[in-house]
Amino acid sequence: MRILLDMDEVIEELVPTLISKYNQIHGTHHKISEIQHWEVPKWDPELWTVIEDTDVILELPPKGNSIYYIEKWIEEGHEVYIITNTVDTRSQELKQRWIKKHIPYFDLNKMIFIKDKHIIKGDIFVDDCIRNLLKWEKENPEGCAFLMRAQHNLDKDYDGRLITSLKYVDDYIYNR
């Protein structure tokens, strides 16, 4: 089975660490609860420059049990791809270093940096952005997409496929 995973907010916890780093740099006290949608909060449109100007990507903790399930699926012979959008080449390099640190034997040839994720074919796709999932499902009608719960999508539902852990994907693989 080909499993496609977004990186930010699916494999690792981007937003909490990003806000913490932003607060550290700017001496502010913003909270993750201030993030209501994927758009940058009104308090500072420079939030994303933290990614561009620091190595914060290397500080991101894995999201829940994501590493366990990625390793499990690879060992079981599934094709696992990480498909992620990044802001620049430096971020790509940092994301690759993060993967090598947390999943040392992951084949970096299966890490795809792309904005239009819907063009990648697969059996399963997990992302935290509902727009990506809707586009992907149109191009992959035989596949199954899951919306990973994140702070910015708390007001969304996804036809019963809203998940908080990759365990739900594992259950789907083995109980369908």
C-alpha atoms as an extended CHARMM CRD file, in Angstrom:
* protein
*
       176  EXT
         1         1  MET       CA              0.0000000000        0.0000000000        0.0000000000  PROA      1               0.0000000000
         2         2  ARG       CA              1.2960000000        3.4950000000       -0.8170000000  PROA      2               0.0000000000
         3         3  ILE       CA              0.8860000000        5.8280000000        2.1600000000  PROA      3               0.0000000000
         4         4  LEU       CA              1.3700000000        9.5720000000        1.6570000000  PROA      4               0.0000000000
         5         5  LEU       CA              2.0270000000       11.7080000000        4.7290000000  PROA      5               0.0000000000
         6         6  ASP       CA              2.3020000000       15.4530000000        5.0490000000  PROA      6               0.0000000000
         7         7  MET       CA              5.1030000000       16.4260000000        7.4070000000  PROA      7               0.0000000000
         8         8  ASP       CA              4.0140000000       19.5320000000        9.3470000000  PROA      8               0.0000000000
         9         9  GLU       CA              1.3320000000       18.7610000000       11.9380000000  PROA      9               0.0000000000
        10        10  VAL       CA              1.1300000000       15.1180000000       10.7680000000  PROA      10              0.0000000000
        11        11  ILE       CA              4.5980000000       13.7380000000       11.5180000000  PROA      11              0.0000000000
        12        12  GLU       CA              5.8480000000       16.5830000000       13.6970000000  PROA      12              0.0000000000
        13        13  GLU       CA              4.4200000000       19.3830000000       15.8310000000  PROA      13              0.0000000000
        14        14  LEU       CA              5.1870000000       22.5830000000       13.9180000000  PROA      14              0.0000000000
        15        15  VAL       CA              2.8400000000       25.2440000000       15.2730000000  PROA      15              0.0000000000
        16        16  PRO       CA              3.4060000000       24.9340000000       19.0540000000  PROA      16              0.0000000000
        17        17  THR       CA              7.1760000000       24.9830000000       18.6170000000  PROA      17              0.0000000000
        18        18  LEU       CA              6.9970000000       27.7960000000       16.0710000000  PROA      18              0.0000000000
        19        19  ILE       CA              4.9720000000       29.9920000000       18.4310000000  PROA      19              0.0000000000
        20        20  SER       CA              7.2870000000       29.2080000000       21.3390000000  PROA      20              0.0000000000
        21        21  LYS       CA             10.3360000000       30.1510000000       19.2610000000  PROA      21              0.0000000000
        22        22  TYR       CA              8.5940000000       33.3080000000       18.0320000000  PROA      22              0.0000000000
        23        23  ASN       CA              7.8410000000       34.3100000000       21.6280000000  PROA      23              0.0000000000
        24        24  GLN       CA             11.4510000000       33.6690000000       22.6080000000  PROA      24              0.0000000000
        25        25  ILE       CA             12.7930000000       35.8440000000       19.7660000000  PROA      25              0.0000000000
        26        26  HSD       CA             10.2860000000       38.7010000000       20.1230000000  PROA      26              0.0000000000
        27        27  GLY       CA              9.6680000000       38.6670000000       23.8770000000  PROA      27              0.0000000000
        28        28  THR       CA              5.9490000000       38.0180000000       23.4060000000  PROA      28              0.0000000000
        29        29  HSD       CA              3.5340000000       35.6270000000       25.1020000000  PROA      29              0.0000000000
        30        30  HSD       CA              1.3230000000       34.3300000000       22.3080000000  PROA      30              0.0000000000
        31        31  LYS       CA             -0.4800000000       31.0260000000       22.7550000000  PROA      31              0.0000000000
        32        32  ILE       CA             -1.3600000000       28.2800000000       20.3190000000  PROA      32              0.0000000000
        33        33  SER       CA             -5.0390000000       28.9640000000       21.0180000000  PROA      33              0.0000000000
        34        34  GLU       CA             -4.6430000000       32.2190000000       19.0680000000  PROA      34              0.0000000000
        35        35  ILE       CA             -4.2970000000       30.1870000000       15.8780000000  PROA      35              0.0000000000
        36        36  GLN       CA             -7.8370000000       29.7960000000       14.5520000000  PROA      36              0.0000000000
        37        37  HSD       CA             -7.1570000000       29.1520000000       10.8620000000  PROA      37              0.0000000000
        38        38  TRP       CA             -4.1390000000       28.4310000000        8.6900000000  PROA      38              0.0000000000
        39        39  GLU       CA             -3.7550000000       32.1290000000        7.8970000000  PROA      39              0.0000000000
        40        40  VAL       CA             -1.1150000000       33.9200000000        9.9460000000  PROA      40              0.0000000000
        41        41  PRO       CA             -2.6080000000       35.6220000000       13.0270000000  PROA      41              0.0000000000
        42        42  LYS       CA             -3.1120000000       39.3610000000       12.9240000000  PROA      42              0.0000000000
        43        43  TRP       CA             -0.6310000000       39.8610000000       15.7610000000  PROA      43              0.0000000000
        44        44  ASP       CA              2.3330000000       39.3990000000       13.4330000000  PROA      44              0.0000000000
        45        45  PRO       CA              2.5500000000       38.4360000000        9.7870000000  PROA      45              0.0000000000
        46        46  GLU       CA              6.2140000000       37.5830000000       10.3680000000  PROA      46              0.0000000000
        47        47  LEU       CA              5.4740000000       34.3620000000       12.2670000000  PROA      47              0.0000000000
        48        48  TRP       CA              6.6360000000       32.2340000000        9.3410000000  PROA      48              0.0000000000
        49        49  THR       CA              9.9660000000       34.0840000000        9.1060000000  PROA      49              0.0000000000
        50        50  VAL       CA             10.9880000000       32.1020000000       12.1780000000  PROA      50              0.0000000000
        51        51  ILE       CA             11.2020000000       29.0870000000        9.8480000000  PROA      51              0.0000000000
        52        52  GLU       CA             13.2920000000       31.0160000000        7.3460000000  PROA      52              0.0000000000
        53        53  ASP       CA             15.5850000000       32.6990000000        9.8820000000  PROA      53              0.0000000000
        54        54  THR       CA             16.2350000000       29.8960000000       12.4100000000  PROA      54              0.0000000000
        55        55  ASP       CA             16.7810000000       26.1450000000       12.6430000000  PROA      55              0.0000000000
        56        56  VAL       CA             13.4360000000       25.7220000000       14.4600000000  PROA      56              0.0000000000
        57        57  ILE       CA             12.5760000000       22.7960000000       12.1670000000  PROA      57              0.0000000000
        58        58  LEU       CA             15.2850000000       20.7410000000       13.8700000000  PROA      58              0.0000000000
        59        59  GLU       CA             13.6600000000       21.4370000000       17.2660000000  PROA      59              0.0000000000
        60        60  LEU       CA             10.2230000000       20.1050000000       16.3160000000  PROA      60              0.0000000000
        61        61  PRO       CA              9.0630000000       17.1330000000       18.3610000000  PROA      61              0.0000000000
        62        62  PRO       CA              7.4720000000       14.1620000000       16.6070000000  PROA      62              0.0000000000
        63        63  LYS       CA              3.6710000000       14.2230000000       16.6760000000  PROA      63              0.0000000000
        64        64  GLY       CA              2.4270000000       11.5450000000       19.0260000000  PROA      64              0.0000000000
        65        65  ASN       CA              3.2240000000        8.0620000000       17.7590000000  PROA      65              0.0000000000
        66        66  SER       CA              3.9430000000        9.0790000000       14.1640000000  PROA      66              0.0000000000
        67        67  ILE       CA              7.4970000000        7.7120000000       14.1100000000  PROA      67              0.0000000000
        68        68  TYR       CA              6.3410000000        4.3370000000       15.4310000000  PROA      68              0.0000000000
        69        69  TYR       CA              3.7540000000        3.9200000000       12.6740000000  PROA      69              0.0000000000
        70        70  ILE       CA              6.0460000000        5.1130000000        9.8800000000  PROA      70              0.0000000000
        71        71  GLU       CA              8.6790000000        2.5950000000       10.9600000000  PROA      71              0.0000000000
        72        72  LYS       CA              6.0340000000       -0.1270000000       11.3180000000  PROA      72              0.0000000000
        73        73  TRP       CA              4.6250000000        0.4650000000        7.8390000000  PROA      73              0.0000000000
        74        74  ILE       CA              8.0640000000        0.5200000000        6.2330000000  PROA      74              0.0000000000
        75        75  GLU       CA              9.0090000000       -2.7320000000        7.9950000000  PROA      75              0.0000000000
        76        76  GLU       CA              5.7480000000       -4.2970000000        6.7980000000  PROA      76              0.0000000000
        77        77  GLY       CA              6.6070000000       -3.4150000000        3.2010000000  PROA      77              0.0000000000
        78        78  HSD       CA              4.2990000000       -0.4560000000        2.6190000000  PROA      78              0.0000000000
        79        79  GLU       CA              5.5670000000        2.4080000000        0.4900000000  PROA      79              0.0000000000
        80        80  VAL       CA              5.6600000000        5.4520000000        2.7490000000  PROA      80              0.0000000000
        81        81  TYR       CA              6.1660000000        8.8580000000        1.1430000000  PROA      81              0.0000000000
        82        82  ILE       CA              6.4600000000       12.1960000000        2.8830000000  PROA      82              0.0000000000
        83        83  ILE       CA              4.9530000000       14.9050000000        0.6970000000  PROA      83              0.0000000000
        84        84  THR       CA              5.4630000000       18.3740000000        2.0720000000  PROA      84              0.0000000000
        85        85  ASN       CA              5.4220000000       21.9720000000        0.9600000000  PROA      85              0.0000000000
        86        86  THR       CA              8.2910000000       24.2000000000        2.1130000000  PROA      86              0.0000000000
        87        87  VAL       CA              9.1450000000       27.8610000000        1.9000000000  PROA      87              0.0000000000
        88        88  ASP       CA             12.6920000000       27.5000000000        0.5680000000  PROA      88              0.0000000000
        89        89  THR       CA             15.6330000000       25.1890000000       -0.1570000000  PROA      89              0.0000000000
        90        90  ARG       CA             17.0580000000       25.7000000000        3.3160000000  PROA      90              0.0000000000
        91        91  SER       CA             13.8120000000       24.4640000000        4.8660000000  PROA      91              0.0000000000
        92        92  GLN       CA             13.9530000000       21.4020000000        2.6140000000  PROA      92              0.0000000000
        93        93  GLU       CA             17.4450000000       20.6090000000        3.8800000000  PROA      93              0.0000000000
        94        94  LEU       CA             16.3540000000       21.0750000000        7.5020000000  PROA      94              0.0000000000
        95        95  LYS       CA             13.3170000000       18.8240000000        7.0010000000  PROA      95              0.0000000000
        96        96  GLN       CA             15.5670000000       16.1390000000        5.5170000000  PROA      96              0.0000000000
        97        97  ARG       CA             17.8920000000       16.4330000000        8.5230000000  PROA      97              0.0000000000
        98        98  TRP       CA             14.8780000000       16.1370000000       10.8450000000  PROA      98              0.0000000000
        99        99  ILE       CA             13.7650000000       12.9560000000        9.0880000000  PROA      99              0.0000000000
       100       100  LYS       CA             17.2670000000       11.4560000000        9.2430000000  PROA      100             0.0000000000
       101       101  LYS       CA             17.4320000000       12.2510000000       12.9660000000  PROA      101             0.0000000000
       102       102  HSD       CA             14.0710000000       10.6920000000       13.8160000000  PROA      102             0.0000000000
       103       103  ILE       CA             13.7830000000        7.9670000000       11.1390000000  PROA      103             0.0000000000
       104       104  PRO       CA             17.4240000000        7.2580000000       10.2160000000  PROA      104             0.0000000000
       105       105  TYR       CA             16.7320000000        4.6100000000        7.5960000000  PROA      105             0.0000000000
       106       106  PHE       CA             13.9780000000        6.5310000000        5.7960000000  PROA      106             0.0000000000
       107       107  ASP       CA             14.7980000000        6.7590000000        2.0810000000  PROA      107             0.0000000000
       108       108  LEU       CA             15.0080000000       10.4870000000        1.3240000000  PROA      108             0.0000000000
       109       109  ASN       CA             14.1140000000        9.6800000000       -2.2990000000  PROA      109             0.0000000000
       110       110  LYS       CA             10.6160000000        9.1190000000       -0.8940000000  PROA      110             0.0000000000
       111       111  MET       CA             10.4390000000       12.6530000000        0.4390000000  PROA      111             0.0000000000
       112       112  ILE       CA              8.7440000000       14.9100000000       -2.0890000000  PROA      112             0.0000000000
       113       113  PHE       CA              8.7190000000       18.6930000000       -1.7820000000  PROA      113             0.0000000000
       114       114  ILE       CA              5.6530000000       19.8930000000       -3.6330000000  PROA      114             0.0000000000
       115       115  LYS       CA              2.8620000000       22.4210000000       -3.3150000000  PROA      115             0.0000000000
       116       116  ASP       CA              0.3600000000       20.5300000000       -5.5000000000  PROA      116             0.0000000000
       117       117  LYS       CA              0.1760000000       17.3720000000       -3.4110000000  PROA      117             0.0000000000
       118       118  HSD       CA             -2.9160000000       16.1550000000       -5.2400000000  PROA      118             0.0000000000
       119       119  ILE       CA             -0.8450000000       15.0420000000       -8.2370000000  PROA      119             0.0000000000
       120       120  ILE       CA              0.9170000000       12.3510000000       -6.1620000000  PROA      120             0.0000000000
       121       121  LYS       CA             -0.8480000000        8.9890000000       -6.4840000000  PROA      121             0.0000000000
       122       122  GLY       CA             -1.3920000000        6.8260000000       -3.4400000000  PROA      122             0.0000000000
       123       123  ASP       CA             -3.7750000000        4.6290000000       -1.4900000000  PROA      123             0.0000000000
       124       124  ILE       CA             -3.8350000000        6.7690000000        1.6650000000  PROA      124             0.0000000000
       125       125  PHE       CA             -3.1170000000       10.4550000000        2.2090000000  PROA      125             0.0000000000
       126       126  VAL       CA             -2.8890000000       12.1760000000        5.5990000000  PROA      126             0.0000000000
       127       127  ASP       CA             -2.7050000000       15.9730000000        5.7830000000  PROA      127             0.0000000000
       128       128  ASP       CA             -3.7800000000       18.7200000000        8.1770000000  PROA      128             0.0000000000
       129       129  CYS       CA             -5.1240000000       20.9250000000        5.3740000000  PROA      129             0.0000000000
       130       130  ILE       CA             -8.6000000000       20.0460000000        4.1720000000  PROA      130             0.0000000000
       131       131  ARG       CA             -8.0630000000       21.8110000000        0.8110000000  PROA      131             0.0000000000
       132       132  ASN       CA             -5.1730000000       19.4690000000        0.0290000000  PROA      132             0.0000000000
       133       133  LEU       CA             -7.3190000000       16.4550000000        0.8760000000  PROA      133             0.0000000000
       134       134  LEU       CA            -10.2760000000       17.5540000000       -1.2510000000  PROA      134             0.0000000000
       135       135  LYS       CA             -8.0480000000       18.1350000000       -4.2870000000  PROA      135             0.0000000000
       136       136  TRP       CA             -6.2470000000       14.8280000000       -3.7110000000  PROA      136             0.0000000000
       137       137  GLU       CA             -9.4790000000       12.8480000000       -3.5080000000  PROA      137             0.0000000000
       138       138  LYS       CA            -10.6090000000       14.2330000000       -6.8870000000  PROA      138             0.0000000000
       139       139  GLU       CA             -7.3910000000       12.9540000000       -8.4640000000  PROA      139             0.0000000000
       140       140  ASN       CA             -7.3170000000        9.7220000000       -6.4320000000  PROA      140             0.0000000000
       141       141  PRO       CA            -10.9300000000        8.5200000000       -6.2120000000  PROA      141             0.0000000000
       142       142  GLU       CA             -9.8690000000        5.0200000000       -5.1330000000  PROA      142             0.0000000000
       143       143  GLY       CA             -7.7360000000        6.3880000000       -2.2910000000  PROA      143             0.0000000000
       144       144  CYS       CA             -8.6770000000        7.2800000000        1.2590000000  PROA      144             0.0000000000
       145       145  ALA       CA             -7.7620000000       10.6400000000        2.7940000000  PROA      145             0.0000000000
       146       146  PHE       CA             -7.5680000000       11.5010000000        6.4830000000  PROA      146             0.0000000000
       147       147  LEU       CA             -7.5510000000       14.9530000000        8.0840000000  PROA      147             0.0000000000
       148       148  MET       CA             -5.0800000000       15.1460000000       10.9660000000  PROA      148             0.0000000000
       149       149  ARG       CA             -6.4600000000       17.2910000000       13.7610000000  PROA      149             0.0000000000
       150       150  ALA       CA             -4.4290000000       20.4570000000       14.3400000000  PROA      150             0.0000000000
       151       151  GLN       CA             -5.0350000000       23.7850000000       16.0560000000  PROA      151             0.0000000000
       152       152  HSD       CA             -5.8410000000       25.5430000000       12.7900000000  PROA      152             0.0000000000
       153       153  ASN       CA             -8.5230000000       23.0230000000       11.7280000000  PROA      153             0.0000000000
       154       154  LEU       CA            -10.4500000000       22.5940000000       14.9790000000  PROA      154             0.0000000000
       155       155  ASP       CA            -13.6100000000       23.8490000000       13.2690000000  PROA      155             0.0000000000
       156       156  LYS       CA            -13.4020000000       21.2480000000       10.4760000000  PROA      156             0.0000000000
       157       157  ASP       CA            -14.7990000000       17.7600000000       10.0510000000  PROA      157             0.0000000000
       158       158  TYR       CA            -13.8970000000       15.3390000000        7.3270000000  PROA      158             0.0000000000
       159       159  ASP       CA            -16.6510000000       12.8200000000        6.7330000000  PROA      159             0.0000000000
       160       160  GLY       CA            -15.6630000000       10.6260000000        9.6500000000  PROA      160             0.0000000000
       161       161  ARG       CA            -11.9910000000       10.5940000000        8.7040000000  PROA      161             0.0000000000
       162       162  LEU       CA            -10.8130000000       13.2100000000       11.1590000000  PROA      162             0.0000000000
       163       163  ILE       CA             -7.9490000000       11.6980000000       13.1640000000  PROA      163             0.0000000000
       164       164  THR       CA             -5.6910000000       12.6190000000       16.0620000000  PROA      164             0.0000000000
       165       165  SER       CA             -3.1380000000        9.8520000000       15.5530000000  PROA      165             0.0000000000
       166       166  LEU       CA             -1.7290000000        7.6690000000       12.7910000000  PROA      166             0.0000000000
       167       167  LYS       CA             -3.1310000000        4.7350000000       14.7720000000  PROA      167             0.0000000000
       168       168  TYR       CA             -6.4470000000        5.4000000000       13.0000000000  PROA      168             0.0000000000
       169       169  VAL       CA             -4.7160000000        4.9920000000        9.6400000000  PROA      169             0.0000000000
       170       170  ASP       CA             -3.1440000000        1.7510000000       10.8570000000  PROA      170             0.0000000000
       171       171  ASP       CA             -6.5860000000        0.5180000000       11.9390000000  PROA      171             0.0000000000
       172       172  TYR       CA             -7.9510000000        1.3890000000        8.4950000000  PROA      172             0.0000000000
       173       173  ILE       CA             -5.1470000000       -0.5090000000        6.7490000000  PROA      173             0.0000000000
       174       174  TYR       CA             -5.7440000000       -3.6840000000        8.7130000000  PROA      174             0.0000000000
       175       175  ASN       CA             -9.5330000000       -3.5750000000        9.1310000000  PROA      175             0.0000000000
       176       176  ARG       CA            -10.7910000000       -2.6650000000        5.6870000000  PROA      176             0.0000000000
